[in-house]
Amino acid sequence: MSIRTNKMKAVPLLLKQLMIARSKFHERGRDESFDGKLEKLRLDLNKIKDVFVRVKKNEEELLDTLAEVHAHLCKLERKKLDEDMDDICKRIKDSAHKLVPVDAFDDSSKEDDHKGGQIFHSSQQLQQPYQRSRSQFNYYSLSPLLQYCLNSLVVFPQNSVIRKRNAINLWIGLDSFKIQRQRTKQQRNWNPLSNKFRVAIHNANYRGHCFKVSVYGATELRYELQLEQKKETLGDRYFGYSIHTVFNVGASYLNFRPQWVNELKNLVVLQLGRWQDSPLHHIEVESEEFLKELKNLRQLKYLSLRGISNIFELPSSIVELEKLLVLDLKACHNLETLPNDISSMKSLTHLILSKCYLLEGMPKGIEKLTNLEVLKGFVISTPGKSPYRISDLVNLKKLKRLSIHIGREAIIRDMDFQSLEGFFELKCLKISWSVSDSRYDIFQTILPPRLRKFHLECFPGKSFLRQFLPGERKGSLSSLEVNISGGKVEIMEVDFKWWKVDILRLKYLKRLNVDIDDLKSFFPELKYVEIKQISNHSYIEHEWDS
């Protein structure tokens, strides 16, 4: 393959050829000086290995903005241009600046392919005097809980973008959230975090859904093993002391020795899966046999296998982890089978099964996990494959986040989605479809009374008329964020005026033709709208004054 054939593979191809050439040069006689230059080339290539992906994404963002301006000019929308000109110019400038990643050759960035894992006794090892003095006041003014949470972030590489939800799950596993009664207050105070934040930068950007925070100045002493080598083997090292956290920072290929858990009996957090948001970060295991050893990790509270390939079945012995709080199996695309009965895992607060597309049903006992607060990837299928219905989950009184996936052969009963009215604590609800058959779009839904965020993905119907009913407690519904992505929606007109939508996102709806003014008439409470790739708009972002 030529370097010019596929620019996305140019750097990986060059790295592969560099390894081959380096090996052949060694066979002819080792030259330390020349080998050092080859090593420098390898390090530089690793720093920019994703540069084409990032540039392409930034190009698309700039083109979306330019296309929006072009549409305004073609339509001679003077009022629109006059009102939004400052914002448009700022977005063009920001997008242009992002075209070339400024950190592509940042020598301070960590090399993710060097030898061996690292053990950190304290985040002070990562401090630099200038950064420490800059953040010292902010750090020491925080509560002990927030200091502890920031301390835990030293496992992430500098300048990493982390989803807030992933960090919170990690904190739960570390017992940072044993005072979960305060969580509502904490979430209100942490609004600027939005959905993601960045480690080791010093400014906030709410619209971009990032919060940038310095973790320098942390003083908590914790023992952590970081997996940073591209290929890692667990079970072949002796630590001499107790490891509480194993975190996969950059390993793509994981191997496990027999009885690999012998030195990890006090493990609390095991993050083997990816923490990155992008699916481009690939992780695979040689065999799933290592999973059978997990039953010996009796102190384990957090287990993430997110995005790992070659895991086809989760062994039944996993249910012996009675202290487990978070089980994250998101995007395990080969996963087909879960334990037959998980009713003994009564400590679970988070069960994440979303994007496990080969799962056809739910295990027995899921309705008995009364501590569940987050359940993602609940599958509705045929009665033979998954007898559970939505109504079976009503006894999960603590459930705050729920995502439901309607399978290809699903049978939906008349009252299935009306039972959602009984989920009194539910704040976030997502419903996704894997079928486009119009017979799956005829169902009536009574939404939970305290719902704050509602996401419909690949909805097979043309409109939402007569789909959503207010229920008896409609008066308790306040502001809502609604996300609609993919599917066959053609009409945004709704008949649920009682639904106070203040944030609306419409994405990848090729059949939908709608304008900002139409949306404002449909949703009078609307304060913010984002539109991306619909029939008549490539990108629009608009905010109304309060």
RODO-2510 file (C-alpha; in nm, 4 decimals, decimal comma):
residues 546
     n   res          X          Y          Z
     1     m     0,0000     0,0000     0,0000
     2     s     0,1289     0,3474    -0,0897
     3     i     0,1507     0,6107     0,1819
     4     r    -0,0746     0,8297    -0,0345
     5     t    -0,3422     0,5623    -0,0831
     6     n    -0,5083     0,6138     0,2537
     7     k    -0,3918     0,9103     0,4604
     8     m    -0,5624     0,7706     0,7731
     9     k    -0,3269     0,4713     0,7602
    10     a    -0,0159     0,6642     0,6538
    11     v     0,1452     0,6893     0,9980
    12     p     0,0637     0,3298     1,1103
    13     l     0,2037     0,2039     0,7776
    14     l     0,5180     0,4089     0,8245
    15     l     0,5591     0,2860     1,1828
    16     k     0,5302    -0,0734     1,0662
    17     q     0,7916    -0,0194     0,7948
    18     l     1,0167     0,1557     1,0465
    19     m     1,0078    -0,1520     1,2735
    20     i     1,0952    -0,3798     0,9804
    21     a     1,3802    -0,1559     0,8646
    22     r     1,5114    -0,1147     1,2186
    23     s     1,5269    -0,4909     1,2622
    24     k     1,7185    -0,5325     0,9356
    25     f     1,9615    -0,2536     1,0284
    26     h     2,0290    -0,4357     1,3576
    27     e     2,1091    -0,7547     1,1650
    28     r     2,3743    -0,5642     0,9691
    29     g     2,5363    -0,4283     1,2829
    30     r     2,4064    -0,2067     1,5630
    31     d     2,4937     0,1642     1,5501
    32     e     2,3815     0,3328     1,8746
    33     s     2,3861     0,6837     1,7260
    34     f     2,1788     0,5884     1,4209
    35     d     1,9468     0,3738     1,6315
    36     g     1,8838     0,6749     1,8546
    37     k     1,7754     0,8754     1,5514
    38     l     1,5373     0,5982     1,4464
    39     e     1,3935     0,5957     1,7978
    40     k     1,3386     0,9729     1,7819
    41     l     1,1569     0,9253     1,4502
    42     r     0,9382     0,6563     1,6086
    43     l     0,8504     0,8816     1,9022
    44     d     0,7612     1,1721     1,6727
    45     l     0,5440     0,9484     1,4562
    46     n     0,3603     0,8185     1,7623
    47     k     0,2850     1,1739     1,8700
    48     i     0,1089     1,2486     1,5412
    49     k    -0,0403     0,9067     1,4675
    50     d    -0,3954     1,0399     1,4940
    51     v    -0,3276     1,3793     1,3373
    52     f    -0,5132     1,3019     1,0127
    53     v    -0,8210     1,1868     1,2032
    54     r    -0,8197     1,5021     1,4117
    55     v    -0,7604     1,7305     1,1134
    56     k    -1,0436     1,5631     0,9199
    57     k    -1,2827     1,6144     1,2113
    58     n    -1,1788     1,9788     1,2446
    59     e    -1,2154     2,0282     0,8684
    60     e    -1,5737     1,9021     0,8864
    61     e    -1,6522     2,1371     1,1742
    62     l    -1,5215     2,4368     0,9771
    63     l    -1,7063     2,3305     0,6619
    64     d    -2,0312     2,2958     0,8603
    65     t    -1,9930     2,6549     0,9779
    66     l    -1,9055     2,7842     0,6298
    67     a    -2,2012     2,5951     0,4800
    68     e    -2,4328     2,7578     0,7325
    69     v    -2,3050     3,1063     0,6405
    70     h    -2,3343     3,0243     0,2697
    71     a    -2,6993     2,9257     0,3206
    72     h    -2,7739     3,2549     0,4985
    73     l    -2,6108     3,4524     0,2168
    74     c    -2,7948     3,2624    -0,0572
    75     k    -3,1276     3,3263     0,1156
    76     l    -3,0352     3,6929     0,1786
    77     e    -3,1165     3,6469     0,5469
    78     r    -2,9967     3,9893     0,6573
    79     k    -3,1618     3,9788     0,9987
    80     k    -3,0101     3,6404     1,0781
    81     l    -2,6634     3,7486     0,9665
    82     d    -2,6897     4,0766     1,1550
    83     e    -2,7906     3,9054     1,4795
    84     d    -2,5393     3,6214     1,4633
    85     m    -2,2416     3,7819     1,2861
    86     d    -2,0185     3,8042     1,5939
    87     d    -2,0889     3,4434     1,6852
    88     i    -2,0376     3,3264     1,3255
    89     c    -1,7021     3,5033     1,2965
    90     k    -1,5895     3,3589     1,6285
    91     r    -1,6870     3,0057     1,5237
    92     i    -1,5023     3,0400     1,1917
    93     k    -1,1937     3,1699     1,3694
    94     d    -1,2044     2,8982     1,6364
    95     s    -1,2565     2,6224     1,3787
    96     a    -0,9694     2,7525     1,1650
    97     h    -0,7367     2,7599     1,4648
    98     k    -0,8251     2,3987     1,5417
    99     l    -0,7333     2,2760     1,1937
   100     v    -0,3759     2,2025     1,3002
   101     p    -0,3564     2,0281     1,6407
   102     v    -0,1305     2,2514     1,8471
   103     d    -0,0160     1,9611     2,0644
   104     a     0,0827     1,7332     1,7751
   105     f     0,4537     1,7839     1,8526
   106     d     0,4215     1,8700     2,2196
   107     d     0,7285     1,7174     2,3816
   108     s     0,5510     1,7107     2,7151
   109     s     0,2904     1,4656     2,5891
   110     k     0,3308     1,1117     2,7118
   111     e     0,4561     0,8413     2,4799
   112     d     0,2006     0,5616     2,4860
   113     d     0,4187     0,2867     2,3517
   114     h     0,7188     0,2726     2,5810
   115     k     0,8234    -0,0273     2,7801
   116     g     0,6438    -0,1446     3,0881
   117     g     0,3598    -0,0288     3,3064
   118     q     0,4146     0,2424     3,5631
   119     i     0,3320     0,2425     3,9319
   120     f     0,2464     0,5827     4,0775
   121     h     0,2681     0,6332     4,4516
   122     s     0,1456     0,9904     4,4306
   123     s     0,0426     1,2415     4,1696
   124     q     0,3238     1,4652     4,2994
   125     q     0,5476     1,2755     4,0584
   126     l     0,3659     1,4560     3,7775
   127     q     0,3898     1,8056     3,9237
   128     q     0,5892     2,0861     3,7714
   129     p     0,6689     2,3981     3,9790
   130     y     0,4935     2,6493     3,7533
   131     q     0,1767     2,4453     3,7235
   132     r     0,1702     2,3637     4,0946
   133     s     0,1930     2,7275     4,1996
   134     r    -0,0754     2,8228     3,9507
   135     s    -0,3293     2,5715     4,0811
   136     q    -0,2303     2,5486     4,4486
   137     f    -0,4905     2,7928     4,5766
   138     n    -0,7747     2,6346     4,3797
   139     y    -0,6820     2,2834     4,4875
   140     y    -0,6475     2,3489     4,8587
   141     s    -0,9684     2,5506     4,8672
   142     l    -1,1661     2,2444     4,7575
   143     s    -1,3493     2,0117     4,9917
   144     p    -1,1746     1,6828     5,0826
   145     l    -1,4168     1,4965     4,8561
   146     l    -1,3309     1,7087     4,5512
   147     q    -0,9589     1,6876     4,6291
   148     y    -0,9903     1,3101     4,6385
   149     c    -1,1737     1,3076     4,3047
   150     l    -0,9076     1,5249     4,1411
   151     n    -0,6315     1,3057     4,2841
   152     s    -0,7758     1,0059     4,1041
   153     l    -0,7493     1,1808     3,7660
   154     v    -0,3704     1,1501     3,7576
   155     v    -0,4174     0,8111     3,5903
   156     f    -0,5210     0,9904     3,2701
   157     p    -0,2604     1,1258     3,0259
   158     q    -0,2176     1,5016     3,0243
   159     n    -0,4604     1,6919     2,7971
   160     s    -0,6979     1,3956     2,7813
   161     v    -1,0651     1,4686     2,7170
   162     i    -1,2766     1,2609     2,9545
   163     r    -1,6510     1,2170     2,9645
   164     k    -1,7886     1,3327     3,2958
   165     r    -1,9974     1,0164     3,3257
   166     n    -1,6882     0,7922     3,2902
   167     a    -1,5062     0,9822     3,5633
   168     i    -1,8066     0,9646     3,7960
   169     n    -1,8294     0,5877     3,7446
   170     l    -1,4621     0,5608     3,8362
   171     w    -1,5160     0,7708     4,1483
   172     i    -1,8029     0,5478     4,2536
   173     g    -1,5710     0,2484     4,2289
   174     l    -1,3103     0,4312     4,4359
   175     d    -1,5779     0,4950     4,7008
   176     s    -1,5619     0,8690     4,6401
   177     f    -1,9382     0,8671     4,6156
   178     k    -2,0233     0,6774     4,9297
   179     i    -2,1822     1,0063     5,0314
   180     q    -2,4159     0,9693     4,7366
   181     r    -2,6919     1,1465     4,9264
   182     q    -2,5099     1,4669     4,8309
   183     r    -2,4945     1,3798     4,4622
   184     t    -2,7840     1,6032     4,3593
   185     k    -2,6148     1,9003     4,5222
   186     q    -2,2805     1,8086     4,3669
   187     q    -2,4274     1,7823     4,0188
   188     r    -2,5861     2,1234     4,0565
   189     n    -2,2550     2,2742     4,1641
   190     w    -2,0637     2,0973     3,8859
   191     n    -2,2774     2,2165     3,5965
   192     p    -1,9752     2,3694     3,4151
   193     l    -1,8359     2,0188     3,3687
   194     s    -2,1129     1,9545     3,1174
   195     n    -2,0434     1,6211     2,9452
   196     k    -1,6643     1,6157     2,9246
   197     f    -1,3610     1,7764     3,0808
   198     r    -0,9928     1,8030     2,9978
   199     v    -0,7060     1,7315     3,2324
   200     a    -0,4307     1,9896     3,2934
   201     i    -0,5641     2,2915     3,1072
   202     h    -0,6811     2,6031     3,2879
   203     n    -0,9964     2,7440     3,1295
   204     a    -1,3586     2,6406     3,0895
   205     n    -1,5681     2,6056     2,7759
   206     y    -1,9328     2,5261     2,8407
   207     r    -2,0591     2,5344     2,4836
   208     g    -1,7933     2,2864     2,3752
   209     h    -1,9067     2,0465     2,6495
   210     c    -1,5611     2,0366     2,8030
   211     f    -1,4278     2,1453     3,1360
   212     k    -1,0550     2,1878     3,1614
   213     v    -0,9083     2,1366     3,5036
   214     s    -0,5615     2,1034     3,6543
   215     v    -0,4987     1,7973     3,8678
   216     y    -0,1575     1,9134     3,9897
   217     g    -0,1152     1,9643     4,3609
   218     a    -0,2742     1,6343     4,4567
   219     t    -0,1321     1,4766     4,7691
   220     e    -0,3341     1,1574     4,8184
   221     l    -0,1138     0,8481     4,8418
   222     r    -0,2550     0,5636     4,6348
   223     y    -0,0992     0,2608     4,4723
   224     e    -0,1919     0,2292     4,1089
   225     l    -0,0714     0,0188     3,8191
   226     q    -0,0976     0,1861     3,4806
   227     l    -0,0933    -0,0248     3,1643
   228     e     0,0812     0,1890     2,9036
   229     q     0,2754    -0,0484     2,6798
   230     k     0,0986    -0,1326     2,3535
   231     k     0,1043    -0,5011     2,4500
   232     e     0,0630    -0,5817     2,8175
   233     t     0,0710    -0,9076     3,0123
   234     l    -0,0801    -0,9258     3,3585
   235     g     0,0361    -1,1817     3,6113
   236     d     0,4097    -1,1819     3,5409
   237     r     0,5196    -0,9177     3,7940
   238     y     0,5629    -0,9170     4,1701
   239     f     0,4749    -0,5872     4,3355
   240     g     0,5562    -0,6545     4,6969
   241     y     0,2631    -0,4448     4,8178
   242     s    -0,1060    -0,4151     4,7589
   243     i    -0,2316    -0,2701     4,4314
   244     h    -0,5777    -0,1137     4,4593
   245     t    -0,6211     0,0160     4,1033
   246     v    -0,5268    -0,1225     3,7618
   247     f    -0,5934     0,1266     3,4836
   248     n    -0,5470     0,0714     3,1110
   249     v    -0,4033     0,3980     2,9848
   250     g    -0,2891     0,2934     2,6383
   251     a    -0,2622    -0,0847     2,5979
   252     s    -0,4338    -0,2304     2,2903
   253     y    -0,3430    -0,5984     2,3339
   254     l    -0,3942    -0,7650     2,6705
   255     n    -0,2633    -1,1066     2,7747
   256     f    -0,3067    -1,2794     3,1096
   257     r    -0,0914    -1,5404     3,2821
   258     p    -0,2631    -1,8266     3,4670
   259     q    -0,3687    -1,7117     3,8143
   260     w    -0,2977    -1,3521     3,7131
   261     v    -0,5014    -1,2177     4,0051
   262     n    -0,2763    -1,3673     4,2750
   263     e    -0,0959    -1,0360     4,3334
   264     l    -0,4150    -0,8320     4,3029
   265     k    -0,6388    -0,9783     4,5710
   266     n    -0,7108    -0,6324     4,7205
   267     l    -0,7982    -0,4763     4,3875
   268     v    -1,0851    -0,2257     4,4039
   269     v    -1,0798    -0,0756     4,0524
   270     l    -1,0056    -0,2760     3,7371
   271     q    -1,0276    -0,0662     3,4210
   272     l    -0,9152    -0,2938     3,1366
   273     g    -1,1454    -0,1417     2,8751
   274     r    -1,1015     0,1908     2,7047
   275     w    -1,1648     0,5191     2,8845
   276     q    -1,1438     0,7200     2,5636
   277     d    -1,4702     0,8343     2,4102
   278     s    -1,3699     0,7445     2,0553
   279     p    -1,4192     0,3875     1,9232
   280     l    -1,0931     0,4344     1,7295
   281     h    -0,9109     0,3169     2,0432
   282     h    -0,9100    -0,0578     1,9863
   283     i    -0,8487    -0,3118     2,2638
   284     e    -0,8501    -0,6882     2,2311
   285     v    -0,7672    -0,9932     2,4406
   286     e    -0,6115    -1,3141     2,3149
   287     s    -0,8591    -1,5256     2,5103
   288     e    -1,1546    -1,4706     2,7417
   289     e    -1,0247    -1,7332     2,9868
   290     f    -0,8900    -1,4569     3,2116
   291     l    -1,2482    -1,3704     3,3083
   292     k    -1,2791    -1,6889     3,5130
   293     e    -1,0193    -1,5541     3,7573
   294     l    -1,2238    -1,2435     3,8357
   295     k    -1,4265    -1,4276     4,0992
   296     n    -1,1201    -1,4148     4,3262
   297     l    -1,1207    -1,0332     4,3366
   298     r    -1,3548    -1,0164     4,6341
   299     q    -1,2916    -0,6461     4,7037
   300     l    -1,3612    -0,5342     4,3472
   301     k    -1,6101    -0,2477     4,3182
   302     y    -1,5486    -0,1246     3,9647
   303     l    -1,4966    -0,3409     3,6555
   304     s    -1,4741    -0,2007     3,3037
   305     l    -1,4292    -0,4179     2,9956
   306     r    -1,5579    -0,1409     2,7694
   307     g    -1,4817    -0,1837     2,4009
   308     i    -1,2737    -0,5034     2,4363
   309     s    -1,2893    -0,7453     2,1437
   310     n    -1,2915    -1,1266     2,1645
   311     i    -1,5121    -1,1446     2,4733
   312     f    -1,8016    -1,3684     2,3711
   313     e    -1,9373    -1,4788     2,7077
   314     l    -1,9292    -1,3420     3,0595
   315     p    -1,8763    -1,6402     3,2933
   316     s    -2,1395    -1,7187     3,5546
   317     s    -1,8730    -1,6877     3,8268
   318     i    -1,8823    -1,3088     3,7832
   319     v    -2,1918    -1,3038     4,0059
   320     e    -1,9676    -1,3953     4,3022
   321     l    -1,8391    -1,0358     4,3038
   322     e    -2,0931    -0,9283     4,5620
   323     k    -1,9252    -0,5925     4,6335
   324     l    -1,9240    -0,4852     4,2702
   325     l    -2,0884    -0,1459     4,2182
   326     v    -2,0113    -0,0718     3,8520
   327     l    -2,0033    -0,3257     3,5677
   328     d    -1,9245    -0,1573     3,2356
   329     l    -1,9492    -0,3784     2,9260
   330     k    -2,0324    -0,1047     2,6767
   331     a    -1,9337    -0,1711     2,3139
   332     c    -1,8155    -0,5292     2,3730
   333     h    -1,9226    -0,6055     2,0184
   334     n    -1,8547    -0,9809     2,0378
   335     l    -2,0460    -1,0319     2,3618
   336     e    -2,3355    -1,2745     2,3107
   337     t    -2,4012    -1,4336     2,6505
   338     l    -2,4415    -1,3035     3,0043
   339     p    -2,4723    -1,5151     3,3214
   340     n    -2,8096    -1,6864     3,3424
   341     d    -2,8963    -1,5286     3,6785
   342     i    -2,7451    -1,2111     3,8270
   343     s    -2,9824    -1,1656     4,1205
   344     s    -2,6977    -1,2125     4,3733
   345     m    -2,5178    -0,8961     4,2527
   346     k    -2,7287    -0,6828     4,4829
   347     s    -2,4640    -0,4117     4,5315
   348     l    -2,4685    -0,3117     4,1643
   349     t    -2,5583     0,0517     4,1079
   350     h    -2,4443     0,0728     3,7434
   351     l    -2,4973    -0,1958     3,4775
   352     i    -2,3854    -0,0735     3,1345
   353     l    -2,4613    -0,3013     2,8378
   354     s    -2,5190    -0,0459     2,5615
   355     k    -2,3788    -0,1123     2,2117
   356     c    -2,3472    -0,4860     2,2814
   357     y    -2,5281    -0,5570     1,9567
   358     l    -2,5145    -0,9381     1,9760
   359     l    -2,6994    -0,9548     2,3076
   360     e    -3,0513    -1,0809     2,2472
   361     g    -3,1875    -1,0862     2,5997
   362     m    -3,1464    -0,9941     2,9630
   363     p    -3,0375    -1,2308     3,2428
   364     k    -3,2735    -1,3493     3,5127
   365     g    -3,2822    -1,1567     3,8362
   366     i    -3,2242    -0,8140     3,6850
   367     e    -3,5486    -0,6947     3,8437
   368     k    -3,4057    -0,7850     4,1880
   369     l    -3,1095    -0,5469     4,1657
   370     t    -3,2850    -0,2863     4,3761
   371     n    -2,9767    -0,0639     4,4144
   372     l    -2,9498    -0,0040     4,0401
   373     e    -2,9350     0,3635     3,9506
   374     v    -2,8080     0,3244     3,5940
   375     l    -2,9201     0,0536     3,3511
   376     k    -2,8065     0,0964     2,9923
   377     g    -2,8727    -0,1444     2,7077
   378     f    -3,1914    -0,3121     2,8331
   379     v    -3,2970    -0,5283     2,5366
   380     i    -3,6557    -0,5858     2,4268
   381     s    -3,6718    -0,8950     2,2069
   382     t    -3,8978    -1,1942     2,1502
   383     p    -4,0486    -1,3644     2,4585
   384     g    -3,8386    -1,6736     2,3838
   385     k    -3,5103    -1,4826     2,3948
   386     s    -3,5916    -1,2236     2,6593
   387     p    -3,9100    -1,2574     2,8647
   388     y    -3,8503    -0,9299     3,0486
   389     r    -4,0641    -0,6243     2,9759
   390     i    -4,0227    -0,2637     3,0843
   391     s    -4,2893    -0,3113     3,3502
   392     d    -4,0664    -0,5712     3,5201
   393     l    -3,8249    -0,2924     3,6155
   394     v    -4,0754    -0,0777     3,8036
   395     n    -3,9510    -0,2122     4,1379
   396     l    -3,6081    -0,0594     4,0726
   397     k    -3,7033     0,2467     4,2744
   398     k    -3,3585     0,4102     4,2577
   399     l    -3,3266     0,3976     3,8784
   400     k    -3,2199     0,7375     3,7418
   401     r    -3,0833     0,6537     3,3958
   402     l    -3,2303     0,3946     3,1592
   403     s    -3,1607     0,3100     2,7966
   404     i    -3,3803     0,0641     2,6081
   405     h    -3,2888    -0,1100     2,2833
   406     i    -3,5635    -0,2565     2,0644
   407     g    -3,4243    -0,5612     1,8824
   408     r    -3,4927    -0,6785     1,5294
   409     e    -3,7621    -0,9309     1,6201
   410     a    -3,9018    -0,7485     1,9206
   411     i    -4,2649    -0,7877     2,0150
   412     i    -4,4023    -0,4689     2,1700
   413     r    -4,7214    -0,4962     2,3698
   414     d    -4,9769    -0,2176     2,3941
   415     m    -4,8982    -0,1169     2,7520
   416     d    -4,5198    -0,1713     2,7510
   417     f    -4,4097     0,1911     2,7257
   418     q    -4,6997     0,3292     2,9264
   419     s    -4,5480     0,1587     3,2307
   420     l    -4,2661     0,4170     3,2212
   421     e    -4,5010     0,6464     3,4098
   422     g    -4,4201     0,4470     3,7233
   423     f    -4,0450     0,5259     3,7141
   424     f    -4,0667     0,8167     3,9561
   425     e    -3,6894     0,8779     3,9982
   426     l    -3,5931     0,8421     3,6311
   427     k    -3,4079     1,1498     3,5002
   428     c    -3,2578     1,0257     3,1716
   429     l    -3,4249     0,7956     2,9187
   430     k    -3,2994     0,6718     2,5832
   431     i    -3,4908     0,4487     2,3406
   432     s    -3,3154     0,3107     2,0322
   433     w    -3,4290     0,0901     1,7460
   434     s    -3,2307    -0,1579     1,5368
   435     v    -3,5176    -0,1940     1,2868
   436     s    -3,6732     0,0524     1,0448
   437     d    -4,0050    -0,1308     1,0059
   438     s    -4,2900     0,1182     1,0500
   439     r    -4,4871    -0,1300     1,2628
   440     y    -4,2457    -0,0509     1,5453
   441     d    -4,3341     0,3183     1,5528
   442     i    -4,6913     0,2738     1,6743
   443     f    -4,6722     0,2722     2,0505
   444     q    -4,7928     0,5085     2,3173
   445     t    -4,5513     0,6252     2,5820
   446     i    -4,6292     0,7888     2,9139
   447     l    -4,3064     0,9567     3,0180
   448     p    -4,1716     0,9484     3,3747
   449     p    -4,2805     1,2537     3,5759
   450     r    -3,9274     1,3722     3,6652
   451     l    -3,7641     1,3161     3,3291
   452     r    -3,4972     1,5726     3,2381
   453     k    -3,3317     1,4206     2,9318
   454     f    -3,4946     1,2157     2,6551
   455     h    -3,3109     1,0624     2,3580
   456     l    -3,4695     0,8846     2,0608
   457     e    -3,2257     0,7052     1,8295
   458     c    -3,3227     0,5655     1,4872
   459     f    -3,6951     0,6189     1,5477
   460     p    -3,8710     0,4402     1,2554
   461     g    -4,1797     0,6642     1,2414
   462     k    -4,2468     0,9767     1,0362
   463     s    -4,3843     1,1882     1,3207
   464     f    -4,4454     1,1914     1,6951
   465     l    -4,8151     1,2729     1,6806
   466     r    -5,0156     1,0657     1,9290
   467     q    -4,6998     0,8895     2,0503
   468     f    -4,6414     1,0581     2,3854
   469     l    -4,9035     1,1005     2,6532
   470     p    -4,8803     1,3418     2,9477
   471     g    -5,0019     1,1010     3,2154
   472     e    -5,1664     1,2007     3,5394
   473     r    -4,8642     1,3843     3,6821
   474     k    -4,7980     1,6166     3,3893
   475     g    -4,7856     1,9171     3,6194
   476     s    -4,4571     1,7982     3,7724
   477     l    -4,2728     1,8000     3,4401
   478     s    -4,0347     2,0947     3,4082
   479     s    -3,7585     2,1734     3,1591
   480     l    -3,6480     1,8927     2,9301
   481     e    -3,3586     1,8247     2,6961
   482     v    -3,4646     1,6263     2,3897
   483     n    -3,2205     1,4574     2,1499
   484     i    -3,3409     1,2940     1,8282
   485     s    -3,0749     1,1262     1,6140
   486     g    -3,1144     0,9098     1,3049
   487     g    -3,4333     0,7516     1,1808
   488     k    -3,7164     0,8407     0,9437
   489     v    -3,8681     1,1459     1,1110
   490     e    -4,0189     1,3862     0,8561
   491     i    -4,2362     1,6108     1,0742
   492     m    -4,1444     1,7751     1,4037
   493     e    -4,4952     1,8938     1,4858
   494     v    -4,6043     1,7516     1,8194
   495     d    -4,9246     1,7283     2,0172
   496     f    -4,7686     1,7408     2,3612
   497     k    -4,7567     2,1151     2,4325
   498     w    -4,7482     2,0268     2,8020
   499     w    -4,3931     1,9039     2,7449
   500     k    -4,1622     2,1958     2,8321
   501     v    -3,8669     2,1402     2,5989
   502     d    -3,5915     2,3982     2,6510
   503     i    -3,2996     2,2190     2,4797
   504     l    -3,3441     2,0391     2,1471
   505     r    -3,0871     1,8549     1,9356
   506     l    -3,1757     1,7115     1,5935
   507     k    -2,9038     1,5108     1,4168
   508     y    -2,8717     1,2916     1,1073
   509     l    -3,2380     1,3157     1,0027
   510     k    -3,2158     1,3110     0,6239
   511     r    -3,5932     1,3313     0,5707
   512     l    -3,6619     1,6175     0,8100
   513     n    -3,7163     1,9668     0,6715
   514     v    -3,7617     2,2244     0,9458
   515     d    -3,6525     2,5767     1,0397
   516     i    -3,5719     2,7494     1,3668
   517     d    -3,8969     2,9463     1,3699
   518     d    -4,0998     2,6269     1,3247
   519     l    -3,9279     2,4670     1,6217
   520     k    -3,9928     2,7700     1,8385
   521     s    -4,3631     2,7492     1,7569
   522     f    -4,3715     2,3764     1,8356
   523     f    -4,1764     2,4241     2,1602
   524     p    -4,2499     2,7705     2,3053
   525     e    -4,0136     2,7141     2,6010
   526     l    -3,7161     2,6466     2,3711
   527     k    -3,3905     2,8199     2,4726
   528     y    -3,1285     2,6309     2,2730
   529     v    -3,1333     2,4233     1,9554
   530     e    -2,8620     2,2343     1,7677
   531     i    -2,9298     2,0944     1,4210
   532     k    -2,6838     1,8783     1,2308
   533     q    -2,7247     1,7106     0,8923
   534     i    -3,0975     1,7253     0,8278
   535     s    -3,2661     1,7689     0,4885
   536     n    -3,2425     2,1476     0,4656
   537     h    -2,9570     2,2310     0,7047
   538     s    -2,6039     2,1015     0,7484
   539     y    -2,5486     2,2721     1,0808
   540     i    -2,7288     2,5294     1,2951
   541     e    -2,6780     2,6248     1,6560
   542     h    -2,9101     2,8868     1,8037
   543     e    -2,9727     3,0223     2,1496
   544     w    -3,2620     3,2428     2,2602
   545     d    -3,2254     3,5017     2,5332
   546     s    -3,3871     3,3990     2,8590
***
